[in-house]
Amino acid sequence: MPKEQTHWILAREAFRRLKDGEARRMIAQNSNLYLLGAVIPDTPMYALENTEEFDLLAHFLHGKDGENTFAPLTGLVEAYQDKWSDGMWAFVMGTFSHILADAVYHPWVEYYTGSSTEVPDEWKDLSLTRHRELETYLDLFHLRMNGIKERPISFFSLLKGKEMDAAAFDHMVGALYFSGAAKANNGIRKALYAHGAIQWLFMQKSLARLSWFINRSTGGKGDKFLTLFYPYKEPRRPDYFQAGLKYRHTVTGRPKQGTVEELAAKAAKITARMFELVEKHLEQGTVRDFFQRIKGPSLETGLVGVPVTAIVHYDLFVEMDRVLNVFRAIK
């Protein structure tokens, strides 16, 4: 991931950067489908049934083995070639925003948290817990920076307001997930509703408070679960991410420095550029050729064709402790 609110804020920023044109019009008229696309690659992670199948699907969509993460979109475009709609294109562009945002953010996130699949076995739980905790605080930061405090978007509200009937939407999601070989079935709909339910639970402060006390009484055995929730009290330094953070690219080891706001601007810029390319090729009648050519990055490494196993550079302890201790100092 990042979490849903971060993806939705970045998707909205990419939209704001667009000039008047077909891409902007299609998104504006299908904003719910656009924002659903911005988180749909993560939906398989929330599935409560057929979890093994959906876990493999999530790995594929995120390019964990170096897969072309644009290939599912190519499959969707091919599957709908005779019945493209503005709603489908808005959904496609939302999905692009997810892919490109993850590719920008994940090398930074995973430098501080490690990859839970690649760190030594004794660190895997710690890595997953810290990954979730960092992205939860990242969500809070983006919400604050964008003036959203009381009523952030919910996945359920987008499902309810989507500009497409439920059967057509399920079919489209199936075409994305299975690269054009649509398998729209009850499993997809159940996964969508599980995503909505769990995302709603994240935002319940009373439940977070209860979970925190239970976790504390059990010696922190529920850390992996608890860190999915927004904290029930606000961190002392919600603006901490405005400071410059030093890190290294998790694969290349190249030193990097910047703020979260700079990462957000980069993600929005390259996403808006992708939308402009889609618009141009639609106008020129070459959009199918365009989708056949493009190759998407691994969402874990941020690099095309480079799998998660290539991650070797991370600081799971010193730097991450320093970052999280700032946030854990509750008022």
N, C-alpha and C positions, 0 to 999 in steps of 0.2 A: 504494500500500500504506500503512500500516505492514506489517512482516513478520509471519510467522505467529504467533510466540510472543506478540507484543504483542496480536494479535487474540484469541488463545485466552485470555490472561489477562483481557482486558477482558470477553470473553463470560462467563467464569466469575464475574467480579465482578458483572455484571448479574444472573446467576442467583442469586447469594448475596443480592441485594437483594430478591428476590421473596418475597412472603408465600406461605404454603401455599395451594395452589389448583391449578387445571387446568394453567396454564402451567408452574408449577414441576414438577408431576408428569410432564408430557409430556417436559420437558427431562431430568429426572432418569432417566427410563426409556429415553431415547434420546440419551444424552450424546454418543456418537460422531457421530451425524447432526447434532446441534446444533453441535458443534465443526467439522465439515466445512462446514456452512453458513457458519460464521464466516470462512472463507477462500475459499469457492467463487467469489466474484466475481473473484478474482485468478488462478484456474486458467488462463483463456485466455492469460494473459501467459507461461505456461510451455510452451505448445504448441510442439512441434518440427516438426509437419507442418501444412499448410494455414495457415501463420502469418499470411498477409494476412487471411483470414477471421476468425481468432481475435483478431487485433489490433483489427479493427473491432468485434468483439463486446466485447472488453475496454473499448474506448472508450465503447460504448453502456452497458454495465453501470455504468461510473463516471461517466456523465453529462458527458462532456467537452464535448459540444455543448449542454449544458443540459437533456438528456433527464430525464424523470421516472424516477428510479432505483428507485422502488417499482413501476413498471409490470411488470417481469419477475415480481415476486412476485404481482401481481394476475393475470397470465397463468397462473401456476402454480396458484393457488387456483381459478381458473375451470376449468382443464383437469382438475382432480381433484375437482370439486364433488360428484360422486356417490360418490367413494371416498376422502374425506379420511381420514387416519390420524394417530395420535399422532406417528409418525416424521416424516411430512411437515410437521406443524406445528412440531416441534422444529427441523427443517432450515430452515423459513421464519424462525423466530425467530433462529436462528444467522445467517442472511443479513441480517436486520435489524441485528444487532449489528455486522456488518462495515460496512454502509452508514453507520450513525450514528457509529461510531468514526472512520472515514475523514473524515466531514464535520467532526468536531471537531478531529482532528489535522492534517489537510492544510493548512489556512490557516497554521498555525504552522510546519509543516515547509517549506512552499513559500515562506514569507517568507525563511527562511534559505538555501534552495537554488534558488529560482526554479522556474518550470515549464519543463521541458526542451523543451516545444513552443512556448513563447512568448518565451523570452529570445532575444537576437540570435544568429544562426547560430554566431558564433565562440565563444559561451559554452555551446552546447547540451551538448557532451560533459561540460564541467565541471559544469553543472547536474545532469545525470543521475548523474554520479559522486558528487556531494555528497549528493544525495537518497538514494541507496542507502547511503552511508556513515553518514549521520545516522540512518537507520532501523535500521541494523545495531546501532549503539550504543544506540539506543532499546530494541531487543529485549534487549540485555544488561542494561540498567538495570531493565527490568520483571522479568526473570528473577531478578535479585539481590534486588529489593525484595520479591518473592514467595517467596523462599527456595528457588528452583529452580536448582540448579547442575549436577548431574551428568546427569540424565535428563529433559530437556524433552520435550514431546510431539512425535511425528513424524506427518506426514501419512499415511505408510504404515500406522502402527498404527491410525489412525482408519478408514482404508479397510478394513483387515482386520477390525476389530471393529464395523463399522457394523450397525445393527439393521434391515437390509433386504438382500435379495439383490442381487447385482451388476446384473442386468438391470433390476430395478425402480429401483435407484438411478440408473443411467445414463439411464433414461427420465425420471426426475424432474429430473435436472440438465438434460436436453435441454428439458424444459418450461419451466424457469427461463430458460435461455439464449435460447430462441426464443419467449418470451412466450406460452407455452401451445401453440404449434405444435411439439410435441415432435419432435425429430430425433435421437433416441438412436441413435448410430452408433458405429462403431469409433473415429472421430476424437475423440469425447468421452472414451472410455475411455483412449485413448493420451495425451490431454492430462492426465487425472487421474494417470496413472502417471508422466508427465514431471514434473508438479508434485511428486509424492512423491519422485522420484529427485533432483531438483535441490535440494529442501528438505533432504534427507538430506546432500547434498554440502556445503551451507552449514555444517554442524556438524562437519565433519571437520577437526580442527586440523592433522593431518599434511599434508593436501592444501592447507590454507591456508598453511602454512609454505612448502611447495614453490612454490606460486603466487606468494607474496610475493618469494621469491628470484629467480624467473624474471622477475617484473615489474620488480624493481629492476635487473636486468641489462639490461633492454631500455629503460630510461629512463622507466618508468611508462606504457608504451603499453597495458598491460592494466588500468589503474585501474578502468574501468567494470565489468570482470568481477570483479576482486579484491575490490571493496568489497561484493559480495554475501555474502562469507564472514565468519564471525565471526573476529576477529583471533586468532592463535595464542597471543598473550600478553595478559594482562588489562590494560586501561587503568589508568593511575595513579589516575584520579578517576572510578570507575564510579558514584559518587553525585552527579556534577555536576548532573544534571537535577533534583536536589532544590532547587537554587537557583532563585530567581525569574528568569525570562527575559522580556525586553521584545521585543515585535514589533508589527507592524502587520497588520491584516487585508489580505490580498493584493488584494482587490477594492475595499473601501471606504476603506482607509487608516486605519481607526480604530485608535488606539493600544491595545495590550493588554499585560497583564502577568500572569504566573502561572507555576506550576510544572507539570512533567509530571504529577505526582500529582494536581493539580487538574484537568488535562485528562482524566485517566483517570476521576476521580470524576464529572465532567460526562458523559462518554460512557456510563458505566455507569448513571447516573441516568436519562438520557433513553431509554436502551435498555430498562431495566426498565419504565419508564412505557409504552413501546410494547407490551411483552409484556402488561402489564395491560389495555391497550386491546383487544388481540387476544382475550384471555381474556374480557373483558366482552362483546364482540360475538359471540363464539362462544356464550356462555351465553344471549344475547338473540336469537340466530338472525339477526343483522344483519351477519354478518362479510363477506358478499359485497358488500353496500352500502358497508361501511367501506373495503374494499380498492379499490373503484371511486372513492372520494373522495380518498384520500390521495395526496399528491405528495411524492416524495423529492428530496433535494438533490443537486446535483452533488457528487461525492466529491472533486473538486479544489478547488472554491471554498467548499464548505459552504453554499451558498445555492441555493434552489429556482429552477430555470430560468435560472441564470446560468452561462454556459459558461466554459471555461478561457481563452478569448481575452480575458476581462475582467480577468485577472490583470495588474496593473501595478505593484504595490508589493512589492518584495523587496530584500534586501540580500545579494547573492550573494558579496560579498567580505569587507568588514570584520568583520561580525558572525559570519559562517560561519567565517572563519579563526580567530577567537577561540574559538569553540565547539570546532571540530575539533582545534585545537592542544592543548587540554586532554586529549582522548582519545588523541591520537597519541603523547603522551609515555609510551611504554611502559616498564614497570619493567625 
